[in-house]
Amino acid sequence: MKSPLRSSIAAAAALLLAVGVGACGDSAEPGADSGQPAGDATAVVTETTDAGAANASKVPADTLVHVSIGEPESLDPAWTYETTGSMFEMNLYDSLVFYNREKYDAFIPVLATEWQTSEDGLTYTFNIRDGVTFHAGGTLEPHDIAYSLQRAMLQDRVDGPMALYLEPVLGTSSLMGEALGRANVTKEGATLADVPADVSIALCEEVMAAVTADDAAKTVTIKLKTATPWFMQLLAQPWGGAMDQEWMVEQGDWDGKCKNDAGEATWTAWNGPDAQESKLFEVANGTGPYKLESWKHGQEIVLVANESYWRTEPMWEGGPSGPPALKRVVFQKVDEWPTRLAKLQAGEADVVDVPRDQVTAVEDMVSVTYNGGDAMAPSTPGAADGILQAFVGYPLAQMTAAMFTFDIAKDSPFIGSGQLGDGIPTDFFTDLDVRQGFNYCFDWETMIRDGLQGEAVRARGPIIAGLAGFSDTSPVYMLDPDKCGEHLAKAWGGQVGEKGFKMTLAYNEGNEARRTAAEILAANVATVSDKYVIEVQSLEWATFLEARRLEQLPISISGWSADYMDASNWVHPFMHSAGAYGRAQSFPADMQAGFDALIDQGVTEADPAKRAEIYAQLQQQAYDNAIDIFLYQATGRHYQRKELKGWFANPLIPEEYYYGLSKQP
Amino acid sequence: MTSYIIRRLLILPIILLGVTILIFAMLSQLSPGQRVAMYTREVASQENIERLIVQHGLDKPIYVQYFHWLSNVARGNLGFSKTGGEPVFEMFVRLFPATLELALLSTIPLIALGIWLGILAALNHNKWPDQILRVVSIIGTSLPLFVFALLLLMFFAARLRWFPPGDRLSLTNQALVDSAAWRAGWAPVTGMYTLDALLRGNVAVFLDALHHLVLPVTSLAALNCAVLLRVTRSSMLDTLRQDYIRTALSKGLSYRTVVRKHARPNALLPVVTVGGLMLVALLNGAAITETVYNLPGVGKRFVAAAANLDVVTVLGFVLFEGVILILGNLVVDILYATIDPRIRLG
């Protein structure tokens, strides 16, 4: 009798083979066998590189598959304040100017052909390019650019990017806050609806007056309240990307007016929307080199080349011009590393996000490693049959610090009893010896070697390398257990040494580098005295955020990424009383007043030499007062298939500028 | 039977209401500051956190939030999924076909193999096929699904390149399926690519979709099959020990006839229950499989929503999946009563 077991296995194998053989071609032409004309479908070229080789790419030669984590929160440039969304917007929209390749402080003309800045640094005039069309067919005019910038500022959603425009233009970080302040509305939960119409309209008109267009003269003028040396850096970002005003109004977006005929404030209807409330949440009509084809949320975003892109000259020497070389970009959101790795190995991805602690998994696949942010950097050859290029060691505009809370909440669950011995008092970190002792107990070398695989440099203060005020010879704390012990022993009049302390150091779960930092500090403090106890605890992101909001964390480990490359964007968050971190640390009043005065002076000072001096002082004061343990400035790493050319790193360009890329076998 | 079905369907909204109240009650244990984490990716300033709390109504009493949500549902609005980036209803409609296709295709080998191997083991009790299958079933039931799925992925997709490492179609076919040309014509778009391809007579897309499903289906079917094998085996062994089997054999019926006509139908009764529930569980989202193979299904998205405290999305899915669960159980009950004349529903 024929064995049912054997026949079943044979049947299963046959089915498997049929499916495998039948489908492994992976190249069914759109329309094939469907009875539909291929031209109706979104046809793509199916040529592959190095076909037949074991490590051949299965991605068509004119297509880029970018496999990464996360996805945009929105595709509205004025709403977006995260890197993935900005990456797409840089490819979908054009701004007035763009960064000159890797240089963040040199600019090339984009929608502006040239520009002038007034002597006082308060007025910027841009000549606008002719012959530029939007993806939906409209023609770009200067009023479109003014509209886009005005709309962005008036939208000003909570926790969004517009504070960066509003501060120089209007002298405030929040439109709603400014309106409530002017109207003297103090009730909790108040909104723009509580502001009298005349106040609200006046505010809108100030924004309108700050950005004006002259269609006949082909110019756009921007007037600032405060000279802002980094303003061009902000304009190069996609936040003010040009939109077609007429098209936007047709979609039901802001109509370009502050009030209606009845004298009621109407602009407020478009202020502070949720992501999905914006008309540009998942559609785009820019003038950029790519058009948005589709966005399947949580899955993939597809861009297609804008074949009528206006650019005729290379952006920079050897740079892109004309329509994009890569006709189709498929961005896939794959949160799991093993799946991303499998896609890379199977030849189904061109660019893959590789976690820092998984670098060894792709080491054998690297054919060349560039020690810098582009292919002109010194290189080291890798595996002869490698399929990847690696770029390593280029500086990122990110810094991580462990920040002391000077006034911890009384109900904090992280301070034990709240008394020295089996806890810490809420003002534990007001004593300089405690802060210095903790600094001397931190081991930067181990941190960078073990926690960051050597891919970082130590931070020397709030200001990162390359910016005014930074010096690689400025004083820093080094690991010194003896000094750590001395400072802690005499802290609080000797009580810390006598009674000891116990506290919990929390970090947000999943952030392995921060866990390593916490463990290094805890271990080193414990070696000084067994009376000193730091317990390390991971917290879910939501719980961590809540604890920080309630000022319960004795030490908060967090990072900062640059909005623009200027020292002011670093001292403000870490040291200013209104800064994202400084505010929560509750520095003593006299110390805070000194910081604020210098930071405000640095913003208004026009002389670069004097500015550098001011920021050097702030860097020194951060050291003298040991306000934080400034941990590390990570360096970047990037992996892509070796056929891909044209990639470069710029600290203000997130992830990929697809327009600059091409494939060359 | 009809009154039983009507009663079960009538109880459906009450159960769903109860589940949503339970979720909101659990939610009351979280502070607004914890729930606002969904709306901010980095450490926002205190001032902005407070504004976000007010903007999203997280400071309102939990019962107010519940009735607000309920009144929206009554108007057919399940809300917007912050983690999904689209309305909850649209998201479910878009994602469910992938899960349904995976579940249905996994169920076929799962049930066929599970039952057949279970019977094979029972009929060869304590002989070598039984011994081997016992070991296999123990390995199958004890091997975590994510480990098995990853092993398949890394070996057959990454190393051997026999199968794709995820997704539902290759790039070119996906572009075709997303195009207007695919939607044109008489054939409906179900979202299940294998079925859609067959309806359009597109063999290339059909084979490509099947090719992409081999590893996920194998992962799901193989491990669940081990469970069904054990259930079938023990049920069959119990049945073979019954008096009526011995009576049938003593009457001179062949062993084969006794097994086929008397033992097997009775032994399959508990298997129907387990198999039905397995299908329902798969429909509720094979989260791990979908995650490992990057399949855009409901399970993967539900996990992401729950992990981010995206209450609106979680509630929406609970409603959908509650309906599936209850209807699935109902079908199992009816099937059970149909094949076992001793059982009367009512």
Interface residues (C-beta under 8 A of the other chain):
Chain A: P4 L5 S8 A12 L16 A18 V19 G20 G22 A23 C24 D26 S27 A28 E29 P30 G31 A32 D33 S34 G35 Q36 P37 D40 A41 T42 A43 V44 T46 K58 V59 P60 T63 V65 E71 E73 E82 V158 D159 M176 G177 E188 G189 G272 D274 A275 Q276 E282 S294 K296 H297 G298 Q299 V302 V330 Q332 V334 D335 E336 P338 T339 L341 A342 K343 Q345 A346 G347 E348 W541 A542 T543 L545 E546 R548 R549 L550 S556 S558 A580 Y581 R583 A584
Chain B: L30 S31 G33 Q34 R35 V36 A37 M38 Y39 T40 R41 E42 V43 A44 S45 Q46 E47 N48 I49 R51 L52 V54 Q55 D59 F80 K82 T83 G84 G85 E86 M91 R94 P109 L113 W116 L120 P129 L150 L153 M154 A157 A158 R159 R161 W162 F163 P164 P165 G166 D167 S170 L171 T172 N173 A175 L176 D178 S179 A180 A181 W182 A184 G185 R200 G201 N202 V203 A204 V205 L207 D208 L210 H211 H212 V214 T291 V292 Y293 N294 P296 R301 A304 L309
